[in-house]
Amino acid sequence: MAHILVAEDDEAVRSFVKRALELDGHSVVAEEDGAAAAETLAREKGGFDLILSDIKMPVMDGIAFALVAARDHPEIPILLMTGFADQRERANGLDALIHDVVTKPFSLADIRRAVVDALNGISREDTSLRRYA
């Protein structure tokens, strides 16, 4: 299974996502903001299979963290999460760097599916096309 780095400032969401992914057999390191996640990423020398980050966080937001992660470890897919429409719009300019943006609130099934798709390189467009095939 995958080694996943999660950056999320909301403790309840961070715990929910961590538990959900661990139930699927993934190992998860969860940090409370982008700066802490960037330090973990550097300390582990990019040893993650996926980065899952909230966009709106204190200290270093998810956009800044995604830019650092993509610059230093372009091989790691990045999924962003947000509950704010304006933050989702900010992420649209990062299409070449991020795999997808997951909209909050999301269900357990939603986040699990997004993670599996990101790990397998399946885009949102691919999944919508599969429904009609």
Protein Blocks (a to p, Z undefined) as FASTA:
>chain_A
ZZdddddfblklmmmmmmmmmmnopacdddfbfklmmmmmmmnnopafbdcddfbdghia
fklmmmmmmmmmmmbccddddfbfklmmmmmmmmmmpmbdcdddddfklmmmmmmmmmno
pafklmmmmmmZZ
